Amino acid sequence: MKNHSVVIVGAGPTGMMLGAELKLAGVDVAIVERRPTTELSGARAGGRGLHARTIEIFDMRGIADRFLAEGTKFPGPGFNHVQLNLSDFPTRHPYALALLQKHTERIMAGWIAELGVTVHRDREITGFTQDQSGVTAEISDGSVFRADYLVGCDGGRSLVRKLCGIDFPGWDASTSWLIAEAEMTEKPPFGFKQTTVGSHAIGPVEGRIGLALAERAVRDTGERTLEDLKQTLVEVYGTDFGVHSSNFISSFTDAARQAATYRKDRVILAGDAAHIHAPLGGLGLNLGVQDAVNLGWKLAQVVKGISPDSLLDTYEAERRPVGARVLKNSLAHVAVRRVDDRSEILSEYVTEWLKTDEVRKQMAGEMS
C-alpha cells in the first residue's frame, strides 16, 4: 500500500494545478492519470485560450512567461462573435492568450515535474472506500493507495463522481458540433458561416485545418468518422474540399451540468468533474485551474492540521456559484447563436449591448 496525504485522479490542467499548489505547500501529493504520456489528441488538444485571471494566477506562481512565450495575445474574450476588450482593466494582463490546450498542458507538465509532483501514468482508479481517517483507492495495476483525501479531477464523465453517487443534474444537449483537424486538397473559406442548422467555423491550426461544424441532428458526444466529416461538409458547404488525413474527429454538445455537491466526506470534485458546459468562450480550462487554486491552500491547511476540516466547506461555498454562473453564460451563448428568426433578433440586441462600455466591462470581467 502506498500512502499519500492527497491523491488526485486526473492530470489535466485542474489536476496538475492542484498538485502544484499542494506540493508548494509542502503536502505529500500524487496524481493518478490514465494517459501513458502527456500527449493529447481529440478535442482537448485543440481547446484554446487562457483568460486574464488564469494568466494572473500563473504570474503569481512565477510561470506566466512560459505561456506568454508560446501564445498569441488578443484583446479579450468573445461572446456572440463580439470581442470584449480588456485594455482598460486594472491588471498587468489586460488580454486573453490564444494557446492550444496541448501546449498549455505540456508547459504545466514540465512545471509540476520541476516541483517534484509524483504522477502515476497509464493507471486508472477502479474503486475506493473511505472511513473517518481517510480513503483507500484501488488502482488498475493492482496497487492500493491510502490518502487523507481523494480529489476527482477526472473530467465530465468522472468515475470518482459516479463512485461517490453524486448526482449531476442540469440541461441535456439541444445541439451538437462535429470537430476535427485534417488536411484538404482544396482550400476552404476560413471564418464563420451561419446556416439554418447553426454556426460553423473553419480555420488554420498549426499547418492543418481545424473545423467545428454544427450537426443537423443532435447526437450524443462521441467519436465521428471521416465519412461523417465529409457528409457534414457537403451539407454545409456543398463540397468536402477533399478532406483527408484527420488528426482527430470528435464532437461536443451544449449539455450543461453541475455536481449536486462538490464534496462527499473525504472525496472532493474539481474542474469538469464538478461541471460541464459547451466550450464557447473557452471558459472550461480556466474554471478548472481557478477551482484548483481555491481548493489547494485550504486542503493543505487541513492536511497539515493548521485549520479544521470545516475550512473545506468554503471551497464549494465559493466555487459553486462561479460554476453555476459559467453554466448560465454558456447556455446564453448558445441561445443567442441559434438561427431561428427570433433568436437572430435577440442576437442583434445582445451585440448592440456588448458594444457599450458598461455591458462590455461586466461581461468581459465575468468571462475573465
C-alpha positions in Angstrom: 0.0 0.0 0.0 1.3 3.5 -0.9 0.4 6.3 1.4 0.0 9.9 0.4 -1.7 12.9 2.1 -3.7 13.6 -1.1 -4.3 11.5 -4.2 -5.6 13.4 -7.3 -7.3 11.5 -10.1 -6.6 13.1 -13.4 -3.5 15.0 -14.7 -5.3 17.6 -16.8 -4.9 21.3 -16.1 -7.1 21.1 -13.0 -5.3 18.1 -11.5 -1.8 19.5 -12.3 -2.6 22.9 -10.8 -3.9 21.3 -7.7 -0.9 19.1 -7.5 1.4 22.1 -7.8 -0.4 24.1 -5.2 -0.2 21.2 -2.7 3.4 20.5 -3.4 4.3 24.1 -3.0 2.6 24.0 0.4 4.7 21.0 1.5 2.0 18.4 1.1 2.7 14.8 0.0 0.6 14.5 -3.1 0.3 12.0 -6.0 -1.6 12.1 -9.3 -3.1 9.1 -11.0 -3.5 9.5 -14.8 -4.9 7.0 -17.3 -2.9 8.5 -20.2 0.5 7.0 -20.7 2.1 10.2 -21.8 1.3 14.0 -21.8 0.3 13.8 -25.4 -3.2 15.0 -26.1 -5.5 14.1 -29.0 -9.0 15.0 -29.9 -11.0 18.0 -28.7 -8.9 18.5 -25.6 -5.8 19.0 -27.8 -7.5 21.7 -29.8 -9.1 23.6 -27.0 -7.5 27.0 -26.7 -7.4 30.2 -24.6 -6.2 31.5 -21.3 -8.2 34.3 -19.8 -6.8 37.2 -17.8 -7.4 35.8 -14.3 -5.7 32.5 -15.2 -2.7 34.3 -16.5 -2.6 36.3 -13.3 -2.6 33.1 -11.3 0.3 31.7 -13.4 2.0 35.0 -12.8 1.6 34.6 -9.0 3.4 31.3 -9.3 6.2 32.7 -11.5 5.4 30.8 -14.7 3.2 33.2 -16.8 6.1 34.0 -19.1 6.3 30.3 -20.2 2.8 30.6 -21.6 3.2 34.1 -23.0 6.3 33.0 -24.9 4.3 30.5 -26.9 0.8 32.0 -27.1 -0.6 35.0 -29.0 -2.3 37.9 -27.1 -5.6 39.1 -28.2 -7.8 41.9 -26.7 -10.1 39.7 -24.7 -12.8 37.0 -24.5 -15.5 36.7 -27.1 -19.3 36.5 -26.8 -21.7 36.2 -29.7 -18.8 37.0 -32.1 -18.1 40.2 -30.3 -14.6 40.6 -28.9 -14.6 42.2 -25.4 -11.6 44.4 -25.0 -9.8 44.3 -21.6 -7.3 47.0 -22.3 -8.8 49.3 -19.7 -9.0 46.7 -16.9 -6.9 47.1 -13.7 -4.5 44.2 -14.3 -1.0 43.5 -15.5 -2.5 41.1 -18.1 -5.4 43.0 -19.8 -5.8 40.5 -22.6 -6.5 36.9 -23.3 -4.0 34.4 -24.7 -4.5 32.1 -27.7 -2.7 28.9 -26.9 -3.7 25.3 -27.8 -4.6 23.2 -24.8 -2.0 20.6 -25.7 0.7 23.3 -25.3 -0.8 24.6 -22.0 -0.8 21.0 -20.6 2.8 20.4 -21.9 4.0 23.6 -20.1 2.2 22.7 -16.9 3.5 19.1 -17.0 7.1 20.5 -17.2 6.4 22.8 -14.3 5.0 20.1 -11.9 7.9 17.8 -12.9 10.3 20.6 -11.7 8.3 20.8 -8.5 8.6 17.0 -7.9 4.9 16.2 -8.1 4.5 12.4 -8.4 2.4 11.4 -11.4 1.5 7.7 -11.9 0.7 7.4 -15.6 -1.0 4.7 -17.5 -3.1 3.8 -14.5 -6.7 4.3 -13.5 -8.6 4.3 -10.3 -11.1 1.3 -10.2 -12.7 1.9 -6.9 -12.3 3.3 -3.4 -13.7 3.2 0.1 -13.5 5.9 2.8 -13.7 6.0 6.5 -13.2 8.6 9.2 -9.5 8.7 8.8 -9.0 8.6 5.0 -9.6 7.0 1.6 -8.4 3.7 0.3 -8.2 3.6 -3.5 -7.7 0.6 -5.8 -5.7 1.2 -8.9 -5.8 -0.7 -12.3 -2.3 -2.1 -11.9 -3.3 -3.8 -8.7 -1.8 -1.3 -6.3 -3.6 0.3 -3.4 -3.2 3.9 -2.4 -4.2 5.3 1.0 -4.8 9.0 1.4 -6.3 11.6 3.8 -8.3 13.0 0.9 -9.1 12.0 -2.7 -9.8 14.6 -5.3 -11.6 13.8 -8.6 -10.2 15.9 -11.4 -11.1 13.2 -14.0 -13.4 15.1 -16.3 -17.0 15.3 -17.3 -17.5 11.5 -17.2 -15.8 11.4 -13.8 -15.6 7.9 -12.3 -14.9 9.5 -8.9 -18.1 11.4 -9.0 -20.1 8.3 -10.1 -18.5 6.0 -7.5 -19.4 8.6 -4.8 -23.0 8.6 -6.0 -23.1 12.3 -6.5 -25.9 13.5 -8.8 -25.0 15.5 -11.9 -28.2 17.5 -12.7 -28.6 20.1 -15.4 -29.6 20.6 -19.0 -29.5 17.9 -21.7 -27.9 18.7 -25.1 -30.0 20.6 -27.6 -27.3 20.8 -30.3 -24.0 19.2 -31.2 -21.0 20.0 -33.2 -18.5 17.9 -35.1 -15.0 19.0 -34.6 -11.8 17.9 -36.4 -8.3 18.7 -37.5 -7.5 17.4 -41.0 -5.8 18.2 -44.4 -7.7 19.3 -47.5 -6.8 19.1 -51.2 -8.9 22.2 -51.9 -8.6 25.5 -49.9 -11.7 26.1 -47.9 -13.1 29.5 -46.9 -11.8 30.4 -43.5 -14.0 32.0 -40.9 -17.6 31.5 -39.6 -20.6 30.5 -41.6 -24.2 30.7 -40.4 -26.8 28.4 -41.9 -30.3 27.2 -40.8 -28.6 24.4 -38.9 -26.2 26.6 -36.8 -22.8 28.3 -36.7 -19.8 26.6 -38.4 -16.1 27.6 -38.5 -13.0 26.6 -40.5 -9.5 27.9 -39.8 -5.8 27.1 -39.8 -4.4 25.2 -36.9 -0.6 24.6 -36.9 -0.3 23.7 -40.5 -3.6 21.8 -40.7 -7.3 22.8 -41.0 -9.5 23.0 -37.9 -13.2 22.6 -38.2 -16.3 23.0 -36.0 -19.5 22.1 -37.7 -23.0 22.2 -36.3 -24.8 18.9 -36.9 -28.2 18.7 -38.4 -29.5 16.4 -35.6 -28.3 16.3 -32.0 -26.0 13.4 -31.4 -24.5 12.3 -28.1 -20.9 13.2 -27.6 -18.5 10.6 -29.0 -16.3 9.8 -31.9 -17.2 10.6 -35.5 -15.8 9.1 -38.7 -14.1 10.7 -41.7 -17.3 9.8 -43.6 -19.3 11.8 -41.0 -17.0 14.7 -41.6 -17.3 14.6 -45.4 -21.0 14.3 -45.2 -21.4 17.3 -42.9 -19.1 19.4 -45.0 -21.1 18.7 -48.1 -24.3 19.6 -46.2 -22.9 22.9 -45.1 -20.6 24.0 -47.9 -21.7 21.8 -50.9 -18.3 20.1 -51.0 -16.0 18.2 -48.7 -12.9 20.1 -50.0 -11.1 16.8 -50.4 -10.7 16.4 -46.7 -8.3 13.6 -45.6 -5.7 12.6 -43.0 -7.5 13.8 -39.9 -5.6 14.1 -36.7 -8.8 13.5 -34.8 -12.6 13.7 -35.3 -14.8 14.2 -32.3 -17.8 16.2 -31.1 -19.2 18.3 -28.3 -22.7 19.4 -27.2 -24.2 22.2 -25.3 -25.2 19.9 -22.3 -24.6 21.8 -19.1 -24.4 20.0 -15.7 -23.1 20.7 -12.2 -22.5 18.3 -9.4 -25.1 18.3 -6.7 -22.3 18.7 -4.2 -18.5 19.2 -4.7 -17.6 17.1 -1.7 -18.6 13.9 0.0 -16.7 13.5 3.2 -13.1 12.9 2.2 -13.7 12.9 -1.6 -13.8 16.2 -3.4 -14.5 17.2 -7.1 -12.9 19.9 -9.1 -12.8 21.0 -12.8 -15.0 19.2 -15.3 -15.8 16.5 -12.8 -17.8 19.2 -11.0 -19.3 21.0 -14.0 -19.6 20.7 -17.8 -20.8 23.1 -20.5 -20.3 24.0 -24.1 -16.8 25.3 -24.8 -18.0 28.6 -26.3 -15.9 31.4 -24.9 -13.2 29.0 -23.8 -14.1 29.0 -20.1 -13.6 25.4 -19.0 -9.9 25.1 -18.6 -9.7 28.4 -16.8 -12.6 27.5 -14.5 -10.8 24.3 -13.5 -7.5 25.9 -12.8 -9.2 28.5 -10.6 -11.1 25.7 -8.8 -7.7 24.1 -8.0 -6.2 27.3 -6.7 -9.2 27.9 -4.4 -9.0 24.4 -3.1 -5.3 23.9 -2.9 -4.3 26.1 0.0 -7.4 25.1 2.0 -6.7 21.4 1.6 -3.0 22.0 2.6 -4.1 23.8 5.7 -6.4 20.9 6.7 -4.0 18.1 5.9 -1.2 19.8 7.9 -3.6 20.2 10.9 -3.4 24.0 10.8 -7.1 24.5 10.1 -10.2 22.4 10.8 -11.8 20.2 8.2 -14.7 22.7 8.0 -12.4 25.0 6.0 -13.0 22.7 3.1 -16.7 23.6 3.1 -15.7 27.1 1.9 -14.4 25.6 -1.3 -17.9 24.7 -2.5 -19.4 27.8 -1.0 -17.1 30.0 -3.0 -16.7 28.0 -6.2 -20.1 26.5 -6.8 -21.7 29.9 -7.6 -18.9 30.6 -10.0 -19.5 27.3 -11.8 -23.2 28.0 -11.9 -22.7 31.4 -13.5 -20.4 29.9 -16.1 -23.1 27.3 -17.0 -25.6 30.2 -17.5 -23.1 32.1 -19.6 -22.6 29.0 -21.8 -26.3 28.4 -22.1 -26.9 32.0 -23.0 -24.1 32.0 -25.5 -25.6 29.0 -27.3 -29.1 30.6 -27.2 -28.1 33.9 -28.8 -26.3 32.0 -31.6 -29.4 30.0 -32.6 -30.5 30.5 -36.2 -34.3 31.0 -35.9 -35.7 34.4 -36.7 -36.4 35.4 -33.1 -33.0 34.3 -31.8 -31.4 36.3 -34.5 -33.2 39.4 -33.4 -32.1 38.7 -29.8 -28.5 38.3 -31.1 -28.6 41.7 -32.7 -29.7 43.3 -29.5 -27.0 41.5 -27.5 -24.4 42.6 -30.0 -25.5 46.2 -29.5 -25.4 45.9 -25.7 -22.0 44.4 -25.7 -20.6 47.4 -27.6 -21.5 49.7 -24.7 -18.8 50.2 -22.1 -20.9 49.2 -19.1 -22.1 45.9 -20.5 -18.7 45.1 -22.1 -16.9 45.5 -18.7 -19.4 43.4 -16.9 -19.3 40.5 -19.4 -15.6 40.7 -20.0 -14.9 40.8 -16.3 -17.2 37.8 -15.7 -15.7 35.7 -18.5 -12.1 36.5 -17.5 
